[in-house]
Amino acid sequence: MRLSFYLQKKKMIQKGSKVKWEWGNGTATGKVTETYTKEVTKTIDGSKITRKGEQGNKALYIEQEDGSNVLKLEKEVEKAD
């Protein structure tokens, strides 16, 4: 029982996790800098982006390698490591 809990926790996306998602004809990657279990709005490149985070499908504020940021839901990404 403890081992399955550990393995499940290890797969969870949290602050500091590296994630990837499909974007255009390829895959984008980044590092989660914040997680939210409520509705959150961020201004990204002059546009207000809103995601309704909740328990089990958190909103993730992600910093990409080029320094730009995106706001995604957990269900839109997968763990990259």
Order of alpha helices (4+ residues) and beta strands (2+ residues): alpha-beta-beta-beta-beta-beta-beta-beta
